[in-house]
């Protein structure tokens, strides 16, 4: 696949120029970094980055892929995980047909092979109920990457890990339930987590998606937290990761 952004070429060179890097498993916190300017100089210890690599937009039966525009400069040795985000058009629902599945799979494959120094790729896709069968078909398309040693992470609505489990077993290496902006179900999910300290679905217990500035649930078994920022990450934000305003995730 040809790159259409010179900025992405520069970004890939920055990622690939150094040798062996820290694996994702060594970073207990990964910062979700969308396509925004970088406003920090260095990362805290045991912290990595899950950066937006590409966005695949679906509208009706069409699809288009855009690549990251803002470069990141991350120190050698930090865990760096590329993320492929799937954006849906609310005015023109998509069937997630074979061609659209292939477009997403191509972006994931690109993320897996271009400057990837962690061996992981994350798929960020809030599939609608009508797309669930096709989503499973998409995951099956991605299995050759896993056979080649790439590990697949996928975000999930919190409800998918609590009251509405449907994600298939064996096709994803890590599920990241998003415990923020949960809408009408927020109070019920938070109450359940406050009682049990864990997601209902065992496969959802290793990781958690959280948001800076929102209270975090206390989770007993979480090994990695992915933290979302509504704007751009700054040096002063790193102190907020440890404040009492965000309850400690690990127990």
C-alpha positions as CSV (number, residue, x, y, z in Angstrom):
1,X,0.0,0.0,0.0
2,X,1.4,3.4,-0.9
3,X,1.5,6.1,1.7
4,X,-0.1,9.4,0.9
5,X,1.3,11.4,3.7
6,X,4.9,12.6,3.9
7,X,4.4,13.1,7.7
8,X,3.6,9.5,8.1
9,X,6.9,8.6,6.4
10,X,8.8,10.7,8.8
11,X,6.9,9.3,11.7
12,X,7.7,5.7,10.6
13,X,11.4,6.5,10.3
14,X,11.4,7.9,13.9
15,X,9.9,4.7,15.2
16,X,12.1,2.3,13.3
17,X,15.5,3.8,13.6
18,X,16.5,2.3,17.0
19,X,17.0,-1.3,17.9
20,X,15.3,-3.5,20.4
21,X,12.3,-1.9,22.2
22,X,10.3,-2.5,25.3
23,X,7.3,-4.8,24.7
24,X,3.8,-3.8,25.5
25,X,3.6,-6.2,28.4
26,X,6.3,-4.1,30.2
27,X,4.2,-1.0,30.1
28,X,1.4,-1.0,32.7
29,X,0.0,2.3,31.3
30,X,-0.4,3.1,27.6
31,X,-1.6,6.6,26.6
32,X,-4.1,6.7,23.7
33,X,-2.7,9.4,21.4
34,X,-5.0,10.5,18.6
35,X,-3.9,12.6,15.7
36,X,-2.9,15.7,17.6
37,X,0.3,17.6,18.4
38,X,2.7,16.0,20.9
39,X,3.0,18.4,23.9
40,X,5.3,16.4,26.2
41,X,9.0,15.7,26.2
42,X,9.3,12.3,27.7
43,X,7.2,9.5,29.1
44,X,6.9,8.4,32.8
45,X,8.5,5.0,33.7
46,X,6.5,1.9,32.6
47,X,4.4,4.1,30.3
48,X,3.9,3.6,26.6
49,X,1.9,5.0,23.7
50,X,-1.0,3.5,21.7
51,X,-1.1,6.0,18.8
52,X,-3.6,6.4,16.1
53,X,-2.0,4.9,13.0
54,X,-4.9,5.1,10.6
55,X,-8.7,5.8,10.4
56,X,-10.9,3.8,8.2
57,X,-14.2,5.6,7.5
58,X,-17.2,3.6,6.5
59,X,-20.2,5.2,4.8
60,X,-22.9,3.1,3.1
61,X,-21.0,0.5,1.1
62,X,-17.9,2.8,0.7
63,X,-14.7,3.1,2.7
64,X,-11.8,5.5,2.8
65,X,-8.5,5.3,4.8
66,X,-6.6,8.3,6.2
67,X,-3.2,8.1,7.8
68,X,-1.7,9.9,10.8
69,X,-0.6,13.4,10.0
70,X,1.1,14.6,13.3
71,X,4.4,12.9,13.9
72,X,5.3,11.5,17.3
73,X,8.8,11.5,18.8
74,X,9.0,8.7,21.4
75,X,12.2,7.7,23.1
76,X,13.7,4.3,22.1
77,X,12.7,1.5,24.4
78,X,9.2,2.8,25.1
79,X,6.3,0.5,24.2
80,X,4.5,1.9,21.0
81,X,1.3,0.2,19.8
82,X,-0.4,1.3,16.5
83,X,-4.2,1.7,16.6
84,X,-6.5,1.4,13.6
85,X,-9.8,3.3,14.3
86,X,-13.0,2.5,12.4
87,X,-15.3,5.5,12.1
88,X,-19.0,5.0,11.2
89,X,-21.4,7.4,9.4
90,X,-24.5,7.6,11.4
91,X,-26.5,9.0,8.4
92,X,-25.4,6.2,6.1
93,X,-25.1,2.9,8.0
94,X,-22.6,0.3,6.6
95,X,-23.1,-3.4,6.2
96,X,-19.4,-4.0,6.8
97,X,-19.3,-6.0,3.6
98,X,-16.4,-8.0,2.2
99,X,-14.8,-4.9,0.6
100,X,-15.0,-2.9,3.8
101,X,-13.6,-5.7,5.8
102,X,-10.7,-5.9,3.4
103,X,-10.1,-2.1,3.8
104,X,-9.9,-2.4,7.5
105,X,-7.7,-5.6,7.3
106,X,-5.3,-3.8,5.0
107,X,-4.9,-0.9,7.4
108,X,-4.3,-3.3,10.3
109,X,-1.7,-5.2,8.2
110,X,0.0,-1.9,7.3
111,X,0.1,-1.0,11.0
112,X,1.5,-4.4,11.8
113,X,4.4,-4.2,9.3
114,X,5.4,-0.5,9.0
115,X,7.7,0.5,11.8
116,X,5.9,-1.6,14.4
117,X,8.3,-2.2,17.3
118,X,5.9,-3.7,19.8
119,X,4.5,-6.7,17.9
120,X,0.9,-5.5,18.7
121,X,-1.8,-3.8,16.8
122,X,-5.0,-2.5,18.3
123,X,-8.4,-2.4,16.5
124,X,-10.7,0.4,17.7
125,X,-14.2,-0.4,16.3
126,X,-17.5,0.1,18.1
127,X,-19.4,-2.3,15.8
128,X,-23.2,-2.0,15.8
129,X,-25.4,-4.9,16.6
130,X,-26.2,-5.4,12.9
131,X,-22.4,-5.6,12.1
132,X,-21.5,-8.2,14.7
133,X,-21.4,-11.2,12.4
134,X,-19.3,-9.2,9.9
135,X,-17.0,-8.1,12.7
136,X,-16.3,-11.7,13.5
137,X,-15.6,-12.3,9.8
138,X,-13.2,-9.4,9.9
139,X,-11.3,-10.9,12.9
140,X,-11.0,-14.2,11.0
141,X,-9.4,-12.2,8.1
142,X,-6.8,-11.0,10.6
143,X,-5.8,-14.4,11.9
144,X,-2.9,-14.8,9.4
145,X,-1.2,-11.8,11.1
146,X,-1.5,-13.6,14.4
147,X,-0.1,-16.7,12.9
148,X,2.9,-14.5,11.9
149,X,3.4,-13.4,15.5
150,X,1.4,-10.2,15.6
151,X,-0.8,-9.9,18.7
152,X,-4.2,-8.3,18.3
153,X,-5.8,-6.0,20.8
154,X,-9.4,-4.8,20.4
155,X,-11.3,-2.1,22.2
156,X,-14.8,-3.0,23.4
157,X,-17.8,-1.2,24.8
158,X,-18.1,-1.9,28.5
159,X,-21.5,-3.6,28.0
160,X,-19.8,-6.2,25.7
161,X,-17.8,-7.3,28.8
162,X,-20.6,-7.1,31.3
163,X,-24.3,-7.6,30.2
164,X,-24.0,-8.2,26.5
165,X,-21.1,-10.6,25.8
166,X,-20.7,-11.6,22.2
167,X,-17.1,-11.2,21.2
168,X,-15.7,-14.6,20.0
169,X,-13.1,-16.6,21.9
170,X,-9.7,-17.3,20.5
171,X,-9.6,-14.5,17.8
172,X,-8.2,-11.6,19.9
173,X,-5.2,-11.5,22.2
174,X,-6.4,-8.7,24.4
175,X,-9.8,-7.1,24.9
176,X,-9.9,-3.5,26.3
177,X,-13.3,-2.6,27.7
178,X,-13.8,1.2,27.7
179,X,-14.9,2.3,31.2
180,X,-15.7,5.9,30.2
181,X,-18.4,7.7,28.4
182,X,-20.7,4.7,29.0
183,X,-23.9,6.6,28.5
184,X,-27.1,5.4,30.1
185,X,-25.5,2.2,31.4
186,X,-22.7,4.0,33.3
187,X,-24.3,3.9,36.7
188,X,-25.2,0.2,36.5
189,X,-21.8,-0.8,35.2
190,X,-19.9,1.2,37.8
191,X,-22.1,-0.3,40.6
192,X,-21.4,-3.8,39.3
193,X,-17.6,-3.1,39.1
194,X,-17.7,-1.6,42.6
195,X,-19.2,-4.9,43.9
196,X,-17.2,-7.5,41.9
197,X,-14.0,-5.6,41.0
198,X,-13.9,-7.3,37.6
199,X,-15.7,-7.6,34.2
200,X,-18.2,-10.4,33.9
201,X,-16.3,-11.8,30.9
202,X,-13.0,-13.3,32.0
203,X,-11.3,-12.3,28.7
204,X,-12.0,-8.6,29.5
205,X,-10.2,-8.6,32.9
206,X,-6.6,-8.1,31.8
207,X,-7.0,-4.5,30.4
208,X,-9.1,-1.4,31.0
209,X,-9.8,1.7,28.9
210,X,-10.0,4.8,31.1
211,X,-10.2,8.5,30.6
212,X,-8.2,11.3,32.2
213,X,-10.4,13.4,34.4
214,X,-13.1,10.7,34.9
215,X,-13.2,8.6,38.1
216,X,-11.7,5.2,37.5
217,X,-13.3,2.0,38.8
218,X,-11.3,-0.2,41.2
219,X,-10.4,-3.3,39.2
220,X,-8.6,-6.2,40.8
221,X,-7.1,-8.1,37.9
222,X,-6.1,-5.4,35.4
223,X,-2.6,-5.7,34.1
224,X,-2.6,-2.8,31.6
225,X,-4.6,0.4,31.5
226,X,-5.1,2.5,28.3
227,X,-5.8,6.1,29.2
228,X,-7.7,8.5,26.8
229,X,-7.2,12.2,26.8
230,X,-9.8,14.5,25.3
231,X,-7.1,16.8,24.0
232,X,-3.3,16.5,23.6
233,X,-1.1,14.9,26.3
234,X,1.1,17.4,28.1
235,X,3.9,16.9,30.7
236,X,1.6,18.1,33.5
237,X,-1.0,15.5,32.7
238,X,1.3,12.7,33.9
239,X,0.9,13.8,37.5
240,X,-2.8,13.5,37.1
241,X,-2.5,9.8,36.4
242,X,-1.6,9.3,40.0
243,X,-4.0,11.7,41.7
244,X,-6.8,10.8,44.0
245,X,-9.3,12.2,41.5
246,X,-8.6,9.0,39.5
247,X,-9.0,6.0,41.8
248,X,-6.2,3.5,41.5
249,X,-7.0,0.8,39.0
250,X,-4.8,-1.9,40.3
251,X,-5.7,-3.9,43.4
